Amino acid sequence: MREFMHYITNAFYSATNWNEDNTYKELNATARQLIDFPLPVGLRLTLSSLATPHFATSYQLGSFGIVDGSISYLHTTVPLTGVPSESDRIPLPALLKSYRELHELGVLPISTSSSWSPFPLRLPSFGWKPSAPASATPLVDTPKPRPRDPTRHTLLYGRLYLPQSQLEALIVKRLSPSLQVQLSAVSEQSLRNGGTLLGLIQYDRKKYGIEGLASTDGGLLGIRGLYNFGGDATYPSRDPSASTTTLTANNNGQSQPSSDKIYGRFSAGGELYYGTLNKSGGMSLGARFATLPTHRGTPLTATVTVNPLMGNINATYAVLAKDYCSLATRVEFNVYSYESDWAVGMELWSNRRPAGFLLGPAPLPERASGDGLRRRERSFQAKMEWRLDQPEPEPEPAPVPMLGGKRGEEGAGKEKYLGVFKARLHQNLRIGLLWEGRVKSLIFSLGSGVDLHRLDEPFRNLGLEVQYSS
């Protein structure tokens, strides 16, 4: 379960139109969240609030052997007025869903200057101006206040852990529509020099994204980038639906759209880093293919990453088999030691509890029209081609009777899903089980780890986390 502050930070990125997926570090995000989801440990309670559109607070109290907790504060310069903050109104997929679909690449304005710069340039005007009439006031160049750039927003975040007195801080600053700077710091006595500082500068041009980093921990310097091609990266369009079809010729010589092909985006990138204090470096290369939201077939994501220096090869595959079911698998292999590892993960949503986690959602009602037409299953040809059948014509909706001046109050506020069950299995026969959902105004997360090698004591840990926000 994502923390409330993480949810607010994502809302800040959405409000400032920043794409988090266009970075190399998020290449394996989908499979990582489906397989390596964290399990709660002990008992933990979180109380959060979006007090104003610019300010949020969070208090956490936990008990696992010792009583600990944390206090968090967050401030943004952009108002988060449309973000639901009450725990009974927050959409569950925003906090619990693991499968991440890529966002459509936006269209950046084309600069008319021959030379580009990541910073917006403001050049003075030296053009000729006509003289003012004699009766008018003499023309005087008086500076006018410039409106604030809507893209130059800032996020400030701080968190204090008790009783160990560990302090975390994060500053995010947008310098331009395509440039962002992040500065994070951790202060703790056990760390070298009492703490560490990490700086990131991110440059996103939709077609590609570049990120530079510097850390005081070992004097680390690095750069990583991601380049997109295919799909919306090759044929950008302001209308996402316009790029999902390709033109083919029929028997009459006319063009007609074809939706049989998988519509997705290829991404390739790498990273290179070097520690100036310990005189060591590293690198990795990776590639990803993921379908876009406008793809009419089954959403899927496939990635492969290679570390040439260590000889590690990592391949993942994730698929959204149904609206309520996601599957992922990961295989790792080392070409030097011939060691391998595999893991699988599953996410199953349900609109019934508690038995719905095993039996799936309730069956959909049969759709009937005037001639008794029923909902038909996907054809075998469509399943083999990873696509959906052509949509059937929708019947005319039946008039809904007006009751007390309101139309159909029953079921208006009913959620699509009430909870999610997550499971993973590793090669060493260790299983992770997690059940998350909402009860009244509380969002809970109940999980446990199971070790099949020790059947006398299979349950290694059991944890419960409860979150409430207003």
ZABASE-706614 format. One record per residue (C-alpha): residue number from 1; residue in one letter; y, z, x. Coordinates in Angstrom, 1 decimal, m for minus. Each point is the difference from the previous one (the first is absolute). Layout:
<sites>
seq	type	Y	Z	X
NUM	A	Y	Z	X
...
</sites>
This chain:
<sites>
seq	type	Y	Z	X
1	M	0.0	0.0	0.0
2	R	3.4	m1.0	1.4
3	E	2.5	2.8	0.3
4	F	3.1	0.0	m2.2
5	M	2.3	m0.6	3.0
6	H	m2.1	m3.1	1.0
7	Y	0.4	m1.2	m3.5
8	I	3.8	0.4	0.1
9	T	0.1	m1.7	3.5
10	N	m1.8	m3.0	m1.5
11	A	2.5	m0.1	m2.8
12	F	2.8	m0.1	2.5
13	Y	m1.6	m3.0	1.7
14	S	m0.4	m1.7	m3.3
15	A	3.6	0.7	m1.0
16	T	1.3	m1.4	3.3
17	N	m2.4	m3.1	m0.3
18	W	m1.9	0.8	3.2
19	N	m3.5	m1.3	0.4
20	E	m2.3	2.5	1.7
21	D	m2.9	m2.4	0.0
22	N	1.7	m2.4	2.5
23	T	m0.8	2.2	3.0
24	Y	m3.0	m0.1	2.4
25	K	m0.8	3.7	m0.5
26	E	m0.8	m0.7	m3.7
27	L	m2.5	m2.7	0.8
28	N	m3.0	2.1	m1.0
29	A	1.7	2.2	m2.6
30	T	m2.1	m1.0	m2.9
31	A	m3.4	0.6	1.6
32	R	1.3	3.1	1.7
33	Q	1.1	1.6	m3.3
34	L	m3.3	m0.9	m1.7
35	I	m2.2	1.4	2.7
36	D	2.0	2.6	1.9
37	F	1.6	1.8	m2.9
38	P	0.8	3.7	0.8
39	L	m2.0	2.7	m1.6
40	P	1.7	3.2	m1.2
41	V	m0.8	3.2	2.0
42	G	0.2	3.4	m1.6
43	L	2.5	0.6	m2.9
44	R	3.4	m1.6	0.1
45	L	2.9	0.0	m2.5
46	T	3.1	m2.3	0.2
47	L	3.1	0.4	m2.1
48	S	2.5	m2.9	0.3
49	S	3.2	m1.1	m1.7
50	L	2.4	m3.0	0.1
51	A	3.0	2.3	m0.7
52	T	2.5	m2.8	0.1
53	P	m0.3	m3.8	0.5
54	H	0.9	0.6	3.7
55	F	m1.8	3.3	0.8
56	A	m3.7	1.1	m0.2
57	T	m1.8	3.3	0.9
58	S	m3.6	0.9	0.4
59	Y	m1.7	3.4	0.6
60	Q	m3.6	0.3	1.0
61	L	m2.3	3.0	0.2
62	G	m3.6	m0.1	1.3
63	S	m2.8	2.4	0.8
64	F	m2.9	m0.8	2.4
65	G	m0.8	3.0	1.9
66	I	3.7	0.8	0.4
67	V	2.9	m0.5	m2.3
68	D	2.4	m2.8	1.1
69	G	2.5	m2.3	m1.6
70	S	3.0	m2.3	0.5
71	I	3.5	m0.7	m1.3
72	S	1.3	m3.6	m0.2
73	Y	3.3	m1.5	m0.8
74	L	0.9	m3.7	m0.4
75	H	3.4	m1.7	m0.5
76	T	0.7	m3.7	m0.6
77	T	3.3	m1.9	m0.4
78	V	m1.5	m2.3	m2.5
79	P	m0.4	1.5	m3.5
80	L	m3.6	0.1	m1.2
81	T	1.0	0.1	m3.7
82	G	m2.9	m2.1	m1.3
83	V	m2.8	1.9	1.9
84	P	m2.2	2.2	m2.3
85	S	m0.2	3.4	1.7
86	E	m1.8	2.1	m2.6
87	S	m3.6	0.5	0.8
88	D	m1.0	m0.9	m3.6
89	R	2.0	m3.3	0.2
90	I	m0.8	m1.2	3.5
91	P	m2.5	m2.9	m0.2
92	L	m3.3	1.1	1.4
93	P	m0.6	m3.2	2.1
94	A	3.3	0.7	1.8
95	L	m1.5	3.2	1.4
96	L	m3.8	m0.6	0.0
97	K	m0.7	m3.8	0.3
98	S	m1.4	m1.1	3.3
99	Y	m0.2	m3.8	m0.3
100	R	3.3	m1.5	1.0
101	E	1.0	m3.4	m1.1
102	L	2.5	m1.9	2.2
103	H	3.5	m0.6	m1.4
104	E	1.4	m3.4	m0.3
105	L	2.2	m1.0	2.9
106	G	3.6	m0.2	m1.1
107	V	2.4	m2.8	0.9
108	L	2.7	1.0	2.6
109	P	3.4	m1.6	m0.2
110	I	0.2	m2.9	2.5
111	S	2.8	0.6	2.5
112	T	2.5	m2.8	0.5
113	S	0.7	1.1	3.6
114	S	m1.7	m1.8	2.8
115	S	m0.9	3.2	1.8
116	W	m1.6	2.9	m1.9
117	S	0.3	3.7	0.7
118	P	m1.8	2.9	m1.6
119	F	3.3	1.7	m0.6
120	P	2.4	m1.4	m2.6
121	L	3.0	m1.7	1.7
122	R	3.5	0.3	m1.4
123	L	2.3	m2.5	1.7
124	P	3.8	0.0	m0.5
125	S	1.5	m3.0	m1.8
126	F	2.5	m2.0	2.0
127	G	0.6	m2.7	m2.7
128	W	3.4	m1.2	m1.1
129	K	1.4	1.6	m3.1
130	P	2.8	m1.5	m2.2
131	S	3.3	1.8	0.0
132	A	0.8	2.1	m2.9
133	P	2.9	m0.8	m2.4
134	A	3.4	1.4	0.9
135	S	0.0	2.2	m3.1
136	A	m3.4	1.5	0.9
137	T	m0.6	2.9	2.4
138	P	m0.5	m1.1	3.6
139	L	m3.6	m0.5	0.9
140	V	m1.3	3.0	2.0
141	D	m3.5	0.4	1.3
142	T	m0.8	3.4	m1.5
143	P	m3.6	1.2	0.6
144	K	m2.0	0.5	m3.2
145	P	m2.9	2.4	m0.3
146	R	m3.2	m1.9	0.2
147	P	m2.7	0.9	m2.6
148	R	m3.0	1.8	1.5
149	D	m2.9	m2.2	0.9
150	P	m2.7	0.7	m2.6
151	T	m2.7	m0.5	2.7
152	R	1.4	2.6	2.4
153	H	m1.7	3.1	m1.4
154	T	m1.4	3.1	1.7
155	L	m2.9	2.3	m0.6
156	L	m0.1	3.5	1.5
157	Y	m3.2	2.1	m0.2
158	G	m0.9	3.4	1.5
159	R	m3.0	2.3	m0.3
160	L	m0.6	3.5	1.3
161	Y	m3.6	1.3	0.3
162	L	m0.6	3.7	m0.3
163	P	m1.0	2.3	1.6
164	Q	m0.5	m2.1	3.2
165	S	3.7	m1.0	m0.2
166	Q	m0.7	m3.7	0.6
167	L	2.9	m2.3	m1.0
168	E	m0.2	m3.7	m0.9
169	A	3.0	m2.4	m0.5
170	L	0.4	m3.6	m1.0
171	I	3.1	m2.3	m0.2
172	V	m0.2	m3.5	m1.4
173	K	3.1	m2.2	0.3
174	R	0.4	m3.5	m1.3
175	L	2.4	m2.0	2.2
176	S	m0.3	m3.4	m1.8
177	P	m2.3	m1.6	m2.5
178	S	m2.5	m0.8	2.7
179	L	0.5	2.9	2.5
180	Q	m1.0	3.6	m0.3
181	V	m0.1	2.9	2.4
182	Q	m2.3	3.1	m0.3
183	L	0.2	3.2	2.1
184	S	m2.6	2.7	m0.4
185	A	m0.4	3.3	1.8
186	V	m2.4	2.9	0.2
187	S	0.8	3.4	1.4
188	E	m2.8	2.3	1.0
189	Q	m0.8	2.3	2.9
190	S	m3.4	m1.4	0.7
191	L	1.4	m3.5	0.7
192	R	1.4	m1.1	3.4
193	N	3.6	1.0	0.5
194	G	m0.1	1.7	m3.4
195	G	m0.1	m3.1	m2.1
196	T	0.0	m3.8	m0.1
197	L	2.3	m2.7	m1.2
198	L	m1.0	m3.5	m1.3
199	G	2.4	m2.8	m0.6
200	L	m0.8	m3.3	m1.9
201	I	2.1	m3.1	m0.5
202	Q	m1.4	m2.4	m2.6
203	Y	1.2	m3.6	m0.5
204	D	m1.4	m1.7	m3.1
205	R	0.6	m3.7	m0.6
206	K	m2.7	m0.4	m2.7
207	K	m1.6	m2.8	1.9
208	Y	m0.6	2.5	2.9
209	G	0.7	3.6	0.8
210	I	0.6	1.6	3.4
211	E	0.0	3.7	0.9
212	G	1.0	1.8	3.2
213	L	m0.8	3.6	0.7
214	A	0.8	2.6	2.6
215	S	m1.4	3.5	0.2
216	T	0.7	3.0	2.3
217	D	m3.7	0.9	m0.1
218	G	m1.2	m1.6	3.3
219	G	3.1	m2.3	0.1
220	L	m1.8	m2.5	m2.3
221	L	1.6	m3.4	m0.5
222	G	m1.4	m2.6	m2.3
223	I	0.5	m3.1	m2.1
224	R	m2.0	m1.4	m2.8
225	G	0.4	m2.9	m2.4
226	L	m1.5	m1.8	m2.9
227	Y	0.3	m3.7	m1.0
228	N	m0.7	m1.3	m3.5
229	F	m1.2	m3.5	m0.9
230	G	m1.6	m1.5	m3.0
231	G	0.7	0.8	m3.6
232	D	3.5	1.1	m0.8
233	A	0.9	0.0	3.7
234	T	m0.6	m3.7	0.3
235	Y	1.6	m1.0	m3.4
236	P	2.5	2.7	m0.8
237	S	1.3	m0.2	m3.6
238	R	2.2	2.2	m2.1
239	D	m2.4	m0.4	m2.8
240	P	m3.3	1.6	1.2
241	S	m2.0	m1.7	m2.7
242	A	1.2	m3.4	1.1
243	S	m1.9	0.3	3.3
244	T	m3.3	0.9	m1.5
245	T	m0.9	m3.5	m1.1
246	T	m0.7	m3.2	2.0
247	L	0.3	m3.5	m1.4
248	T	m3.0	m2.3	m0.4
249	A	m0.4	m3.4	m1.6
250	N	m2.0	m0.5	m3.1
251	N	m1.6	m3.2	m1.3
252	N	3.3	m1.2	m1.4
253	G	1.8	0.3	3.3
254	Q	2.1	2.9	m1.2
255	S	0.5	3.3	1.9
256	Q	m1.5	3.1	m1.4
257	P	m0.1	3.6	1.3
258	S	m3.2	1.3	1.6
259	S	m0.7	3.7	0.3
260	D	m3.5	m0.1	1.5
261	K	1.1	0.8	3.6
262	I	0.4	3.5	1.3
263	Y	3.7	0.7	0.3
264	G	0.7	2.4	2.8
265	R	1.8	0.7	3.2
266	F	m1.2	m0.1	3.6
267	S	1.6	2.5	2.5
268	A	m0.6	0.2	3.7
269	G	1.6	2.4	2.5
270	G	m0.5	2.4	2.9
271	E	1.4	2.9	1.8
272	L	0.7	0.9	3.7
273	Y	0.9	3.4	1.3
274	Y	0.4	1.7	3.3
275	G	0.3	3.7	1.1
276	T	2.6	0.3	2.7
277	L	m1.1	3.5	1.0
278	N	m3.7	m0.4	0.1
279	K	0.2	m3.6	1.2
280	S	m2.5	m1.3	m2.7
281	G	0.3	m2.6	m2.7
282	G	m1.9	m1.6	m2.8
283	M	0.1	m2.9	m2.4
284	S	m1.7	m1.3	m3.2
285	L	m0.2	m3.2	m2.0
286	G	m0.6	m0.3	m3.7
287	A	m0.1	m2.4	m3.0
288	R	m0.1	0.5	m3.7
289	F	m0.5	m2.1	m3.1
290	A	1.0	1.4	m3.4
291	T	0.5	m1.5	m3.4
292	L	3.4	0.3	m1.6
293	P	0.7	1.5	m3.4
294	T	0.4	m3.4	m1.6
295	H	m3.6	m1.0	0.9
296	R	m2.0	m0.4	m3.2
297	G	m3.4	0.9	1.6
298	T	m1.4	3.2	1.5
299	P	2.4	1.7	2.4
300	L	m1.4	0.5	3.5
301	T	1.1	1.0	3.5
302	A	m1.8	m0.8	3.2
303	T	1.2	1.1	3.5
304	V	m1.3	m0.1	3.6
305	T	1.5	1.8	3.0
306	V	m0.9	m0.3	3.7
307	N	0.8	2.3	2.9
308	P	m0.8	m2.1	3.1
309	L	0.5	2.9	2.5
310	M	m2.4	2.4	m1.7
311	G	m2.3	m2.7	m1.5
312	N	0.2	1.2	m3.6
313	I	m0.3	m2.4	m2.9
314	N	0.9	1.2	m3.5
315	A	m0.6	m2.0	m3.2
316	T	0.8	1.2	m3.5
317	Y	m0.4	m1.6	m3.5
318	A	1.4	1.4	m3.2
319	V	m0.2	m1.4	m3.5
320	L	1.4	1.0	m3.4
321	A	m3.2	m0.8	m1.9
322	K	1.4	1.1	m3.3
323	D	3.3	1.5	m1.2
324	Y	m1.8	3.4	0.2
325	C	m2.2	m0.5	3.1
326	S	0.8	m0.6	3.7
327	L	m2.4	m0.3	2.8
328	A	0.4	m0.1	3.8
329	T	m2.1	m0.2	3.1
330	R	0.7	0.3	3.7
331	V	m2.1	m1.0	3.0
332	E	0.9	1.0	3.6
333	F	m1.7	m1.2	3.2
334	N	0.6	0.5	3.7
335	V	m0.9	m2.9	2.3
336	Y	m0.3	2.2	3.1
337	S	m2.1	2.9	m1.3
338	Y	m1.7	m1.9	m2.9
339	E	0.8	3.0	m2.3
340	S	0.7	m0.8	m3.6
341	D	1.1	1.8	m3.1
342	W	0.4	m0.9	m3.7
343	A	1.5	1.6	m3.1
344	V	0.4	m0.8	m3.6
345	G	2.4	1.3	m2.6
346	M	0.4	m0.2	m3.8
347	E	2.6	0.7	m2.6
348	L	m0.8	0.2	m3.7
349	W	2.7	0.6	m2.6
350	S	m0.9	1.3	m3.5
351	N	1.7	0.5	m3.3
352	R	m2.5	2.6	m1.0
353	R	m0.8	3.4	1.6
354	P	m2.1	1.3	1.3
355	A	m3.0	m2.3	m0.6
356	G	2.1	m3.1	0.2
357	F	0.0	0.2	3.8
358	L	m3.7	m1.0	0.0
359	L	m0.2	m2.2	m3.1
360	G	3.2	m1.9	0.5
361	P	2.8	m0.6	m2.4
362	A	m0.4	m0.3	m3.7
363	P	m1.1	m3.5	m1.2
364	L	2.8	m2.3	m1.0
365	P	0.2	m0.7	m3.8
366	E	m1.1	m3.4	m1.0
367	R	2.9	m2.3	m0.4
368	A	m0.2	m1.8	m3.4
369	S	2.1	m2.8	m1.3
370	G	0.1	m1.8	m3.3
371	D	m3.2	m1.9	0.7
372	G	m1.9	3.0	1.3
373	L	0.4	m0.9	3.8
374	R	m1.2	2.7	2.3
375	R	0.8	0.8	3.6
376	R	m2.3	m1.9	2.3
377	E	m1.1	0.9	3.5
378	R	1.1	m1.9	3.1
379	S	m2.1	m3.1	0.5
380	F	m2.4	m0.3	2.9
381	Q	1.9	m2.8	1.6
382	A	3.2	2.1	0.0
383	K	m1.8	2.9	1.6
384	M	m1.4	m2.2	2.8
385	E	3.6	m1.3	0.7
386	W	1.6	3.4	m0.1
387	R	2.3	m0.8	m2.8
388	L	0.5	0.6	m3.7
389	D	m0.6	m2.3	m2.9
390	Q	2.9	m1.8	m1.6
391	P	1.6	2.5	m2.5
392	E	m0.8	m0.4	m3.6
393	P	2.9	m0.5	m2.5
394	E	1.2	3.4	m1.2
395	P	m0.3	0.6	m3.7
396	E	3.0	0.9	m2.0
397	P	0.5	3.8	0.0
398	A	m0.6	1.7	m3.2
399	P	3.1	1.7	m1.5
400	V	0.1	3.7	0.7
401	P	0.9	2.1	m3.0
402	M	3.1	2.1	0.3
403	L	m0.7	3.7	m0.3
404	G	3.0	2.2	m0.5
405	G	2.3	m2.5	1.6
406	K	m2.0	m0.2	3.3
407	R	m2.4	m2.7	1.0
408	G	m3.5	1.1	1.1
409	E	0.8	3.4	1.5
410	E	m3.7	0.7	0.5
411	G	m1.1	m1.1	3.5
412	A	3.5	m0.9	1.1
413	G	0.0	2.6	2.8
414	K	m3.7	m0.3	0.8
415	E	m0.8	m0.6	3.7
416	K	m2.3	m2.8	1.1
417	Y	m1.9	2.3	2.3
418	L	m0.4	3.8	0.1
419	G	m1.6	0.4	3.5
420	V	m1.7	m1.5	3.0
421	F	m3.2	0.7	1.9
422	K	m0.1	m0.9	3.7
423	A	m3.0	0.1	2.3
424	R	m0.8	m1.1	3.6
425	L	m3.2	m0.2	2.1
426	H	m0.1	m0.1	3.8
427	Q	m2.7	m1.1	2.3
428	N	m0.8	3.6	0.9
429	L	m0.9	0.7	m3.7
430	R	3.2	2.0	m0.6
431	I	1.4	m0.5	m3.5
432	G	3.4	0.7	m1.3
433	L	0.6	0.6	m3.8
434	L	3.4	0.3	m1.6
435	W	1.0	0.4	m3.7
436	E	3.6	m0.4	m0.9
437	G	1.8	m0.1	m3.3
438	R	2.5	1.7	m2.2
439	V	m0.3	3.0	m2.4
440	K	3.1	0.5	m2.2
441	S	2.8	0.1	2.6
442	L	m2.1	0.7	3.0
443	I	m1.4	m2.6	2.4
444	F	m3.1	1.3	1.8
445	S	m2.3	m1.1	2.8
446	L	m3.5	1.5	0.4
447	G	m2.1	m1.1	2.9
448	S	m2.9	1.0	2.2
449	G	m1.9	m1.3	3.0
450	V	m3.8	m0.3	0.0
451	D	m2.2	m0.2	3.1
452	L	m3.4	m1.5	m0.8
453	H	m1.3	1.0	3.5
454	R	0.2	3.7	m1.1
455	L	m1.6	0.1	m3.4
456	D	m0.2	3.8	0.2
457	E	3.8	0.2	0.0
458	P	1.2	m3.5	m1.1
459	F	3.4	0.9	m1.2
460	R	2.2	0.4	3.1
461	N	3.3	0.8	m1.7
462	L	1.5	0.2	m3.5
463	G	3.7	m0.3	m0.8
464	L	2.4	m0.1	m3.0
465	E	3.6	m1.3	0.1
466	V	2.4	0.3	m3.0
467	Q	3.4	m1.6	m0.1
468	Y	2.8	0.5	m2.5
469	S	3.3	m1.7	0.0
470	S	3.1	m0.1	m2.2
</sites>
